[in-house]
Each structure stands twice: as structure tokens, then as C-alpha cells.
């Protein structure tokens, strides 16, 4: 991608995400990844470009965050003189 470009090609997005082009196209079709169709009206094949800000938003939403640690469950102390009957 040249300096100063404001859009990624679908193949550039696939290389950046480490996946195949059809997966990127499915992300675009589902609306998960915002893209612009720059093809001619009525063209049989669509030509997509992904804006840089849309790519940044997608990556920010997909970053790994550390999972919250579950609370430690402690056994309650039982008085040794207390006897429970079931």
C-alpha cells in the first residue's frame, strides 16, 4: 500500500488479518467490516475497498483482552461442635 492511501484493498486486509480473501468478503457481506464498493454500477463483480478507520475499528473490536479472573470460592468455617444432620 502506498503512503498516503486512505483505503485497503481486500487482498491487503486478508494479508493483514492472516486469512483468505473469501473470509474478508464474508466479513464485508455480513456487515462486520465496513467497506466501499468502488466498482462500476451494474458490474458483475464488485470491487471493494476498506477505509483505514474502518480497519482500525475492526481491529480494536477484535483485540484480545484478558478475561476476568473468577472469584475464589472459599469454604466457610464450621464450628467443630456443630453437627449437621441431613
Backbone atoms as SQL, in Angstrom:
CREATE TABLE atoms (id INTEGER PRIMARY KEY, chain TEXT, resi INTEGER, resn TEXT, atom TEXT, x REAL, y REAL, z REAL);
INSERT INTO atoms VALUES
  (1, 'A', 1, 'UNK', 'N', 0.836, -1.164, 0.000),
  (2, 'A', 1, 'UNK', 'CA', 0.000, 0.000, 0.000),
  (3, 'A', 1, 'UNK', 'C', 0.887, 1.236, 0.000),
  (4, 'A', 2, 'UNK', 'N', 0.601, 2.170, -0.819),
  (5, 'A', 2, 'UNK', 'CA', 1.402, 3.385, -0.940),
  (6, 'A', 2, 'UNK', 'C', 1.147, 4.321, 0.238),
  (7, 'A', 3, 'UNK', 'N', 2.138, 5.164, 0.518),
  (8, 'A', 3, 'UNK', 'CA', 1.972, 6.134, 1.591),
  (9, 'A', 3, 'UNK', 'C', 0.867, 7.111, 1.233),
  (10, 'A', 4, 'UNK', 'N', 0.075, 7.477, 2.213),
  (11, 'A', 4, 'UNK', 'CA', -0.991, 8.435, 1.997),
  (12, 'A', 4, 'UNK', 'C', -2.278, 7.816, 1.477),
  (13, 'A', 5, 'UNK', 'N', -2.312, 6.493, 1.283),
  (14, 'A', 5, 'UNK', 'CA', -3.542, 5.854, 0.811),
  (15, 'A', 5, 'UNK', 'C', -4.538, 5.799, 1.965),
  (16, 'A', 6, 'UNK', 'N', -5.791, 5.995, 1.636),
  (17, 'A', 6, 'UNK', 'CA', -6.815, 6.022, 2.667),
  (18, 'A', 6, 'UNK', 'C', -7.673, 4.770, 2.675),
  (19, 'A', 7, 'UNK', 'N', -7.365, 3.822, 1.811),
  (20, 'A', 7, 'UNK', 'CA', -8.154, 2.596, 1.693),
  (21, 'A', 7, 'UNK', 'C', -7.246, 1.387, 1.560),
  (22, 'A', 8, 'UNK', 'N', -7.737, 0.248, 2.062),
  (23, 'A', 8, 'UNK', 'CA', -7.066, -1.035, 1.885),
  (24, 'A', 8, 'UNK', 'C', -7.820, -1.825, 0.821),
  (25, 'A', 9, 'UNK', 'N', -7.096, -2.526, -0.017),
  (26, 'A', 9, 'UNK', 'CA', -7.723, -3.488, -0.927),
  (27, 'A', 9, 'UNK', 'C', -8.074, -4.736, -0.117),
  (28, 'A', 10, 'UNK', 'N', -8.985, -5.530, -0.631),
  (29, 'A', 10, 'UNK', 'CA', -9.414, -6.728, 0.084),
  (30, 'A', 10, 'UNK', 'C', -8.233, -7.672, 0.304),
  (31, 'A', 11, 'UNK', 'N', -7.359, -7.785, -0.666),
  (32, 'A', 11, 'UNK', 'CA', -6.188, -8.663, -0.508),
  (33, 'A', 11, 'UNK', 'C', -5.240, -8.142, 0.574),
  (34, 'A', 12, 'UNK', 'N', -5.132, -6.815, 0.702),
  (35, 'A', 12, 'UNK', 'CA', -4.307, -6.243, 1.770),
  (36, 'A', 12, 'UNK', 'C', -4.898, -6.536, 3.143),
  (37, 'A', 13, 'UNK', 'N', -6.221, -6.448, 3.245),
  (38, 'A', 13, 'UNK', 'CA', -6.895, -6.748, 4.514),
  (39, 'A', 13, 'UNK', 'C', -6.694, -8.217, 4.871),
  (40, 'A', 14, 'UNK', 'N', -6.811, -9.108, 3.883),
  (41, 'A', 14, 'UNK', 'CA', -6.613, -10.536, 4.128),
  (42, 'A', 14, 'UNK', 'C', -5.194, -10.814, 4.606),
  (43, 'A', 15, 'UNK', 'N', -4.211, -10.166, 3.996),
  (44, 'A', 15, 'UNK', 'CA', -2.824, -10.355, 4.427),
  (45, 'A', 15, 'UNK', 'C', -2.616, -9.811, 5.837),
  (46, 'A', 16, 'UNK', 'N', -3.238, -8.705, 6.135),
  (47, 'A', 16, 'UNK', 'CA', -3.081, -8.087, 7.459),
  (48, 'A', 16, 'UNK', 'C', -3.725, -8.938, 8.554),
  (49, 'A', 17, 'UNK', 'N', -4.879, -9.558, 8.237),
  (50, 'A', 17, 'UNK', 'CA', -5.576, -10.389, 9.220),
  (51, 'A', 17, 'UNK', 'C', -5.065, -11.822, 9.236),
  (52, 'A', 18, 'UNK', 'N', -4.304, -12.201, 8.215),
  (53, 'A', 18, 'UNK', 'CA', -3.786, -13.567, 8.155),
  (54, 'A', 18, 'UNK', 'C', -4.856, -14.578, 7.769),
  (55, 'A', 19, 'UNK', 'N', -5.730, -14.186, 6.846),
  (56, 'A', 19, 'UNK', 'CA', -6.796, -15.080, 6.404),
  (57, 'A', 19, 'UNK', 'C', -6.904, -15.004, 4.881),
  (58, 'A', 20, 'UNK', 'N', -7.890, -15.680, 4.326),
  (59, 'A', 20, 'UNK', 'CA', -8.086, -15.710, 2.884),
  (60, 'A', 20, 'UNK', 'C', -9.061, -14.612, 2.446),
  (61, 'A', 21, 'UNK', 'N', -9.002, -14.257, 1.177),
  (62, 'A', 21, 'UNK', 'CA', -9.866, -13.210, 0.615),
  (63, 'A', 21, 'UNK', 'C', -11.354, -13.546, 0.783),
  (64, 'A', 22, 'UNK', 'N', -11.799, -14.803, 0.554),
  (65, 'A', 22, 'UNK', 'CA', -13.232, -15.096, 0.744),
  (66, 'A', 22, 'UNK', 'C', -13.728, -14.808, 2.170),
  (67, 'A', 23, 'UNK', 'N', -12.862, -14.998, 3.156),
  (68, 'A', 23, 'UNK', 'CA', -13.257, -14.691, 4.541),
  (69, 'A', 23, 'UNK', 'C', -13.472, -13.192, 4.717),
  (70, 'A', 24, 'UNK', 'N', -12.608, -12.386, 4.142),
  (71, 'A', 24, 'UNK', 'CA', -12.768, -10.932, 4.217),
  (72, 'A', 24, 'UNK', 'C', -14.054, -10.515, 3.512),
  (73, 'A', 25, 'UNK', 'N', -14.338, -11.124, 2.362),
  (74, 'A', 25, 'UNK', 'CA', -15.576, -10.816, 1.648),
  (75, 'A', 25, 'UNK', 'C', -16.806, -11.201, 2.465),
  (76, 'A', 26, 'UNK', 'N', -16.719, -12.287, 3.218),
  (77, 'A', 26, 'UNK', 'CA', -17.850, -12.672, 4.063),
  (78, 'A', 26, 'UNK', 'C', -18.007, -11.701, 5.238),
  (79, 'A', 27, 'UNK', 'N', -16.898, -11.167, 5.754),
  (80, 'A', 27, 'UNK', 'CA', -16.983, -10.146, 6.806),
  (81, 'A', 27, 'UNK', 'C', -17.647, -8.882, 6.275),
  (82, 'A', 28, 'UNK', 'N', -17.333, -8.533, 5.037),
  (83, 'A', 28, 'UNK', 'CA', -17.938, -7.356, 4.409),
  (84, 'A', 28, 'UNK', 'C', -19.428, -7.612, 4.170),
  (85, 'A', 29, 'UNK', 'N', -19.775, -8.796, 3.665),
  (86, 'A', 29, 'UNK', 'CA', -21.172, -9.119, 3.368),
  (87, 'A', 29, 'UNK', 'C', -22.029, -9.153, 4.631),
  (88, 'A', 30, 'UNK', 'N', -21.450, -9.598, 5.745),
  (89, 'A', 30, 'UNK', 'CA', -22.209, -9.666, 6.994),
  (90, 'A', 30, 'UNK', 'C', -22.317, -8.313, 7.693),
  (91, 'A', 31, 'UNK', 'N', -21.515, -7.335, 7.238),
  (92, 'A', 31, 'UNK', 'CA', -21.556, -6.018, 7.858),
  (93, 'A', 31, 'UNK', 'C', -20.597, -5.858, 9.018),
  (94, 'A', 32, 'UNK', 'N', -19.821, -6.888, 9.311),
  (95, 'A', 32, 'UNK', 'CA', -18.856, -6.822, 10.399),
  (96, 'A', 32, 'UNK', 'C', -17.712, -5.881, 10.063),
  (97, 'A', 33, 'UNK', 'N', -17.321, -5.861, 8.796),
  (98, 'A', 33, 'UNK', 'CA', -16.244, -4.993, 8.314),
  (99, 'A', 33, 'UNK', 'C', -16.841, -4.028, 7.293),
  (100, 'A', 34, 'UNK', 'N', -16.724, -2.746, 7.575),
  (101, 'A', 34, 'UNK', 'CA', -17.291, -1.728, 6.685),
  (102, 'A', 34, 'UNK', 'C', -16.388, -1.554, 5.477),
  (103, 'A', 35, 'UNK', 'N', -16.999, -1.495, 4.293),
  (104, 'A', 35, 'UNK', 'CA', -16.244, -1.345, 3.054),
  (105, 'A', 35, 'UNK', 'C', -17.064, -0.541, 2.055),
  (106, 'A', 36, 'UNK', 'N', -16.380, -0.050, 1.022),
  (107, 'A', 36, 'UNK', 'CA', -16.997, 0.756, -0.017),
  (108, 'A', 36, 'UNK', 'C', -16.834, 0.017, -1.337),
  (109, 'A', 37, 'UNK', 'N', -17.935, -0.068, -2.103),
  (110, 'A', 37, 'UNK', 'CA', -17.891, -0.691, -3.416),
  (111, 'A', 37, 'UNK', 'C', -17.492, 0.376, -4.431),
  (112, 'A', 38, 'UNK', 'N', -16.310, 0.215, -5.034),
  (113, 'A', 38, 'UNK', 'CA', -15.835, 1.223, -5.981),
  (114, 'A', 38, 'UNK', 'C', -16.005, 0.774, -7.427),
  (115, 'A', 39, 'UNK', 'N', -16.693, -0.346, -7.625),
  (116, 'A', 39, 'UNK', 'CA', -16.905, -0.851, -8.979),
  (117, 'A', 39, 'UNK', 'C', -17.928, -0.023, -9.740),
  (118, 'A', 40, 'UNK', 'N', -17.977, -0.237, -11.028),
  (119, 'A', 40, 'UNK', 'CA', -18.953, 0.461, -11.871),
  (120, 'A', 40, 'UNK', 'C', -20.360, -0.018, -11.550),
  (121, 'A', 41, 'UNK', 'N', -21.347, 0.857, -11.650),
  (122, 'A', 41, 'UNK', 'CA', -22.731, 0.421, -11.448),
  (123, 'A', 41, 'UNK', 'C', -23.113, -0.622, -12.492),
  (124, 'A', 42, 'UNK', 'N', -23.727, -1.685, -12.041),
  (125, 'A', 42, 'UNK', 'CA', -24.143, -2.744, -12.949),
  (126, 'A', 42, 'UNK', 'C', -23.051, -3.745, -13.273),
  (127, 'A', 43, 'UNK', 'N', -21.884, -3.598, -12.685),
  (128, 'A', 43, 'UNK', 'CA', -20.799, -4.546, -12.947),
  (129, 'A', 43, 'UNK', 'C', -21.145, -5.903, -12.355),
  (130, 'A', 44, 'UNK', 'N', -20.689, -6.953, -12.991),
  (131, 'A', 44, 'UNK', 'CA', -20.964, -8.302, -12.497),
  (132, 'A', 44, 'UNK', 'C', -20.188, -8.601, -11.221),
  (133, 'A', 45, 'UNK', 'N', -19.021, -8.052, -11.118),
  (134, 'A', 45, 'UNK', 'CA', -18.165, -8.333, -9.973),
  (135, 'A', 45, 'UNK', 'C', -17.933, -7.053, -9.202),
  (136, 'A', 46, 'UNK', 'N', -18.088, -7.109, -7.904),
  (137, 'A', 46, 'UNK', 'CA', -17.900, -5.928, -7.077),
  (138, 'A', 46, 'UNK', 'C', -16.427, -5.745, -6.740),
  (139, 'A', 47, 'UNK', 'N', -16.023, -4.504, -6.587),
  (140, 'A', 47, 'UNK', 'CA', -14.660, -4.172, -6.199),
  (141, 'A', 47, 'UNK', 'C', -14.741, -3.396, -4.888),
  (142, 'A', 48, 'UNK', 'N', -14.181, -3.970, -3.846),
  (143, 'A', 48, 'UNK', 'CA', -14.312, -3.394, -2.513),
  (144, 'A', 48, 'UNK', 'C', -13.027, -2.720, -2.074),
  (145, 'A', 49, 'UNK', 'N', -13.170, -1.662, -1.281),
  (146, 'A', 49, 'UNK', 'CA', -12.059, -1.015, -0.583),
  (147, 'A', 49, 'UNK', 'C', -12.495, -0.798, 0.858),
  (148, 'A', 50, 'UNK', 'N', -11.576, -1.027, 1.771),
  (149, 'A', 50, 'UNK', 'CA', -11.860, -0.882, 3.197),
  (150, 'A', 50, 'UNK', 'C', -11.164, 0.378, 3.695),
  (151, 'A', 51, 'UNK', 'N', -11.919, 1.347, 4.232),
  (152, 'A', 51, 'UNK', 'CA', -11.291, 2.560, 4.758),
  (153, 'A', 51, 'UNK', 'C', -10.365, 2.243, 5.930),
  (154, 'A', 52, 'UNK', 'N', -9.337, 3.053, 6.088),
  (155, 'A', 52, 'UNK', 'CA', -8.357, 2.837, 7.151),
  (156, 'A', 52, 'UNK', 'C', -9.029, 2.910, 8.518),
  (157, 'A', 53, 'UNK', 'N', -9.945, 3.863, 8.705),
  (158, 'A', 53, 'UNK', 'CA', -10.607, 3.981, 10.006),
  (159, 'A', 53, 'UNK', 'C', -11.517, 2.784, 10.287),
  (160, 'A', 54, 'UNK', 'N', -12.128, 2.213, 9.252),
  (161, 'A', 54, 'UNK', 'CA', -12.957, 1.020, 9.445),
  (162, 'A', 54, 'UNK', 'C', -12.082, -0.174, 9.835),
  (163, 'A', 55, 'UNK', 'N', -10.900, -0.260, 9.249),
  (164, 'A', 55, 'UNK', 'CA', -9.978, -1.338, 9.595),
  (165, 'A', 55, 'UNK', 'C', -9.494, -1.188, 11.034),
  (166, 'A', 56, 'UNK', 'N', -9.209, 0.054, 11.437),
  (167, 'A', 56, 'UNK', 'CA', -8.768, 0.299, 12.815),
  (168, 'A', 56, 'UNK', 'C', -9.870, -0.047, 13.809),
  (169, 'A', 57, 'UNK', 'N', -11.110, 0.302, 13.489),
  (170, 'A', 57, 'UNK', 'CA', -12.235, -0.022, 14.370),
  (171, 'A', 57, 'UNK', 'C', -12.452, -1.531, 14.454),
  (172, 'A', 58, 'UNK', 'N', -12.305, -2.219, 13.322),
  (173, 'A', 58, 'UNK', 'CA', -12.456, -3.672, 13.306),
  (174, 'A', 58, 'UNK', 'C', -11.385, -4.330, 14.164),
  (175, 'A', 59, 'UNK', 'N', -10.147, -3.886, 14.013),
  (176, 'A', 59, 'UNK', 'CA', -9.056, -4.473, 14.800),
  (177, 'A', 59, 'UNK', 'C', -9.206, -4.157, 16.279),
  (178, 'A', 60, 'UNK', 'N', -9.685, -2.963, 16.610),
  (179, 'A', 60, 'UNK', 'CA', -9.879, -2.603, 18.013),
  (180, 'A', 60, 'UNK', 'C', -10.963, -3.466, 18.647),
  (181, 'A', 61, 'UNK', 'N', -11.984, -3.799, 17.876),
  (182, 'A', 61, 'UNK', 'CA', -13.050, -4.643, 18.395),
  (183, 'A', 61, 'UNK', 'C', -12.668, -6.096, 18.515),
  (184, 'A', 62, 'UNK', 'N', -11.626, -6.513, 17.826),
  (185, 'A', 62, 'UNK', 'CA', -11.198, -7.908, 17.815),
  (186, 'A', 62, 'UNK', 'C', -9.965, -8.184, 18.659),
  (187, 'A', 63, 'UNK', 'N', -9.447, -7.191, 19.362),
  (188, 'A', 63, 'UNK', 'CA', -8.240, -7.425, 20.147),
  (189, 'A', 63, 'UNK', 'C', -8.559, -8.273, 21.366),
  (190, 'A', 64, 'UNK', 'N', -7.600, -9.047, 21.780),
  (191, 'A', 64, 'UNK', 'CA', -7.770, -9.896, 22.955),
  (192, 'A', 64, 'UNK', 'C', -7.632, -9.067, 24.211),
  (193, 'A', 65, 'UNK', 'N', -8.567, -9.242, 25.095),
  (194, 'A', 65, 'UNK', 'CA', -8.478, -8.617, 26.405),
  (195, 'A', 65, 'UNK', 'C', -8.412, -9.733, 27.431),
  (196, 'A', 66, 'UNK', 'N', -7.638, -9.539, 28.466),
  (197, 'A', 66, 'UNK', 'CA', -7.543, -10.609, 29.454),
  (198, 'A', 66, 'UNK', 'C', -8.903, -10.854, 30.111),
  (199, 'A', 67, 'UNK', 'N', -9.232, -12.114, 30.262),
  (200, 'A', 67, 'UNK', 'CA', -10.503, -12.478, 30.879),
  (201, 'A', 67, 'UNK', 'C', -10.462, -12.167, 32.371),
  (202, 'A', 68, 'UNK', 'N', -11.600, -11.801, 32.900),
  (203, 'A', 68, 'UNK', 'CA', -11.683, -11.529, 34.333),
  (204, 'A', 68, 'UNK', 'C', -11.501, -12.838, 35.101),
  (205, 'A', 69, 'UNK', 'N', -10.725, -12.786, 36.136),
  (206, 'A', 69, 'UNK', 'CA', -10.492, -13.985, 36.925),
  (207, 'A', 69, 'UNK', 'C', -11.736, -14.276, 37.750),
  (208, 'A', 70, 'UNK', 'N', -12.124, -15.533, 37.821),
  (209, 'A', 70, 'UNK', 'CA', -13.306, -15.859, 38.624),
  (210, 'A', 70, 'UNK', 'C', -13.006, -15.666, 40.106),
  (211, 'A', 71, 'UNK', 'N', -14.046, -15.341, 40.836),
  (212, 'A', 71, 'UNK', 'CA', -13.883, -15.139, 42.277),
  (213, 'A', 71, 'UNK', 'C', -13.508, -16.466, 42.934),
  (214, 'A', 72, 'UNK', 'N', -12.638, -16.401, 43.889),
  (215, 'A', 72, 'UNK', 'CA', -12.210, -17.596, 44.600),
  (216, 'A', 72, 'UNK', 'C', -13.298, -17.966, 45.602),
  (217, 'A', 73, 'UNK', 'N', -13.764, -19.186, 45.507),
  (218, 'A', 73, 'UNK', 'CA', -14.790, -19.650, 46.439),
  (219, 'A', 73, 'UNK', 'C', -14.108, -20.313, 47.622),
  (220, 'A', 74, 'UNK', 'N', -14.346, -19.775, 48.761),
  (221, 'A', 74, 'UNK', 'CA', -13.736, -20.321, 49.972),
  (222, 'A', 74, 'UNK', 'C', -14.791, -21.071, 50.788),
  (223, 'A', 75, 'UNK', 'N', -14.332, -22.105, 51.398),
  (224, 'A', 75, 'UNK', 'CA', -15.232, -22.867, 52.258),
  (225, 'A', 75, 'UNK', 'C', -15.450, -22.090, 53.543),
  (226, 'A', 76, 'UNK', 'N', -16.675, -22.094, 53.988),
  (227, 'A', 76, 'UNK', 'CA', -16.919, -21.383, 55.243),
  (228, 'A', 76, 'UNK', 'C', -16.453, -22.258, 56.395),
  (229, 'A', 77, 'UNK', 'N', -16.022, -21.592, 57.421),
  (230, 'A', 77, 'UNK', 'CA', -15.516, -22.313, 58.587),
  (231, 'A', 77, 'UNK', 'C', -16.690, -22.820, 59.414),
  (232, 'A', 78, 'UNK', 'N', -16.566, -24.048, 59.803),
  (233, 'A', 78, 'UNK', 'CA', -17.629, -24.682, 60.569),
  (234, 'A', 78, 'UNK', 'C', -17.128, -24.911, 61.991),
  (235, 'A', 79, 'UNK', 'N', -17.976, -24.600, 62.935),
  (236, 'A', 79, 'UNK', 'CA', -17.652, -24.830, 64.334),
  (237, 'A', 79, 'UNK', 'C', -17.585, -26.338, 64.555),
  (238, 'A', 80, 'UNK', 'N', -16.500, -26.860, 65.106),
  (239, 'A', 80, 'UNK', 'CA', -16.382, -28.316, 65.274),
  (240, 'A', 80, 'UNK', 'C', -17.439, -28.889, 66.223),
  (241, 'A', 81, 'UNK', 'N', -18.012, -28.059, 67.074),
  (242, 'A', 81, 'UNK', 'CA', -19.031, -28.554, 67.988),
  (243, 'A', 81, 'UNK', 'C', -20.399, -28.647, 67.297),
  (244, 'A', 82, 'UNK', 'N', -20.540, -28.048, 66.153),
  (245, 'A', 82, 'UNK', 'CA', -21.807, -28.041, 65.436),
  (246, 'A', 82, 'UNK', 'C', -21.897, -29.267, 64.545),
  (247, 'A', 83, 'UNK', 'N', -22.976, -30.003, 64.657),
  (248, 'A', 83, 'UNK', 'CA', -23.173, -31.222, 63.875),
  (249, 'A', 83, 'UNK', 'C', -24.373, -31.012, 62.968),
  (250, 'A', 84, 'UNK', 'N', -24.170, -31.264, 61.670),
  (251, 'A', 84, 'UNK', 'CA', -25.263, -31.122, 60.726),
  (252, 'A', 84, 'UNK', 'C', -25.867, -32.495, 60.446),
  (253, 'A', 85, 'UNK', 'N', -27.176, -32.539, 60.419),
  (254, 'A', 85, 'UNK', 'CA', -27.872, -33.773, 60.068),
  (255, 'A', 85, 'UNK', 'C', -28.597, -33.548, 58.760),
  (256, 'A', 86, 'UNK', 'N', -28.466, -34.487, 57.865),
  (257, 'A', 86, 'UNK', 'CA', -29.113, -34.363, 56.557),
  (258, 'A', 86, 'UNK', 'C', -30.358, -35.156, 56.508);
